[in-house]
Amino acid sequence: MGKLSVKLLRIIELSSKWRSFIFILVLTVLAVLPVRIVGITHNFSICYKILGEYCYSVGITRGVSALLKGNVGLMWDYNFLAVPTLLIMIGIITYDLKKYLLKKLF
């Protein structure tokens, strides 16, 4: 493993203490806020501001918000990539919490 890889792994390790907390906080906010309020943020697309076109990731945040509320149809309208995004976030949270708890117990 190269020096760069080791440095990147150390940065990831240091940030993993707070990563789960931040992901849980973000998912909680998205679950509580109405989708229409989350939808107001569509004007912040960097791709649209620079290129004049929306990129493939537009709507993922609104899609995750709709999915957390159980509205699969609305999620599909926003962006179907919300499903793998949410699954990956839940996987990372689970991994980090499992790692943290095992470290505390043993």
Secondary structure, DSSP 8 states (H G I E B T S, - for coil): --HHHHHHHHHHHHHHHHHHHHHHHHHHHHHHS-HHHHHGGGGG-HHHHHHSS--TTTTHHHHHHHHHTT-HHHHHHH-TTHHHHHHHHHHHHHHHHHHHHHHHH-
